[in-house]
Amino acid sequence: MTTIHPGSARPAAVLTVLFSGAFVMGCAEMLVVGLIDLIASDLHVSVPEAGALVTANALGLAVGGPLLTLLTTRIDRRRVLLAAIVVFVAGNLVAVLGAGYAAFLVARVAIGAVQGLFIAAAMVTALTVSPPERAGRAMAIVITGFASASALGLPLGTLLGQAVGWRGSFAAVVGAALVVLVAAVAVLPSVPTPRDSGAAGQARFAFAPRVLAILGLAALVFVAVQSAITYLVPFLAEVTGVTGPPVGLFLAAYGIATTAGSFVGGRFADADASRALVVATAGLTCSLLAMVLLGGSPVAVAIAVVGIGFFGMATGPSLQHRVVALAGAGAPLASSLPASAVNAGIAGGAFAGGVAIDAAGLPAAALTGVVVAAASIGAAWATGLLKPAVAVPEPAATS
């Protein structure tokens, strides 16, 4: 890891910019969930077709992010971060300037790809400007930026979209991203990447079957979550009977629950990551089942939504912990893979939920989540039996 001279960067300012960039990008990713009905109506597409915008962003992040990271390995991380923000602004301007469905769909793929690139470069930069004993907390700042987008940015963006139109919400995202860009130019330090980083040599360990099993579990968990949450707004309207501003309260509750789940999950991951995954997937299954069985009750659905957010995100730290431990010598490369697996799950969940709705109506999306979550309990138990091929040091805390 390249070391920045202590006087050449202000860690607090750098970490603030990284948090802000993660927050703004997370808002853009999640806004479609809160405005899916408005987007579908304005672009003259079905709700499942609007849900494909979530899929496009997730696929861009899951596939395009790692590819862009590999292609930019030799480029200074400062330049990579600035370029990622510029492309992010351009991609969201496509929506603001009145593009149709097809153009917006393509733009969402590009936005997701540069979001994945930003995550990877931000993690390296955060570690570089922080002392080793604060590495976990430095990475947590970036992670918290994305979690806060669900807790704060999503409900506020949804309320703004309902007041001024969905394109107005994306205009606000563009404005915020431009502010982050100016701040990034001012404070981000140069972070060159060593030529002997050895990523290619780590691939054999990073993509070992035992690691792929954990990544598969990560995808399963988020297929379950997103098959229901992508279509939460229309579910609330048609099944629960909740519309208008109160919808923002449900979305805020979900966002707060994801932030809390990530925080609490980190503590349980340090105690016993394998057991934490079994408990969290069981809690997720029960929450989704409650949403299906008690969908007509606003109170019950609110509790279920909180459970989905809490238990779904509680798996994150344990998944990261297990991947790093099982990858052994490939841990540096493997640590970038859970985000791709999670977003592959998000993409699959949005798609699966849409197919279920077309086949059997809105409640079928949540029922799909129940089935997948139940399968993830068994997968979590089975992956708990996996052991690293060689002894590795205890992975650093990620939250």
Sequence and secondary structure as in RCSB ss.txt:
>XXXX:A:sequence
MTTIHPGSARPAAVLTVLFSGAFVMGCAEMLVVGLIDLIASDLHVSVPEAGALVTANALGLAVGGPLLTLLTTRI
DRRRVLLAAIVVFVAGNLVAVLGAGYAAFLVARVAIGAVQGLFIAAAMVTALTVSPPERAGRAMAIVITGFASAS
ALGLPLGTLLGQAVGWRGSFAAVVGAALVVLVAAVAVLPSVPTPRDSGAAGQARFAFAPRVLAILGLAALVFVAV
QSAITYLVPFLAEVTGVTGPPVGLFLAAYGIATTAGSFVGGRFADADASRALVVATAGLTCSLLAMVLLGGSPVA
VAIAVVGIGFFGMATGPSLQHRVVALAGAGAPLASSLPASAVNAGIAGGAFAGGVAIDAAGLPAAALTGVVVAAA
SIGAAWATGLLKPAVAVPEPAATS
>XXXX:A:secstr
     GGG  HHHHHHHHHHHHHHHHHHHHHHHHHHHHHHHHHT  HHHHHHHHHHHHHIIIIIHHHHHHHTTTS
 HHHHHHHHHHHHHHHHHHHHTT  HHHHHHHHHHHHHHHHHHHHHHHHHHHHHS GGGHHHHHHHHHHHHHHII
IIIHHHHHHHHHHH HHHHHHHHHHHHHHHHHHHHHH       TT  HHHHHHHHT HHHHHHHHHHHHHHHHH
HHHHTTHHHHIIIII   STHHHHHHHHHHHHHHHHHHHHHHHHHHHHHHHHHHHHHHHHHHHHHHHHTTT HHH
HHHHHHHHHHHHHHHHHHHHHHHHHHHGGGHHHHTTHHHHHHHHHHHHHHHHHHHHHHHH THHHHHHHHHHHHH
HHHHHHHHTT   SS         
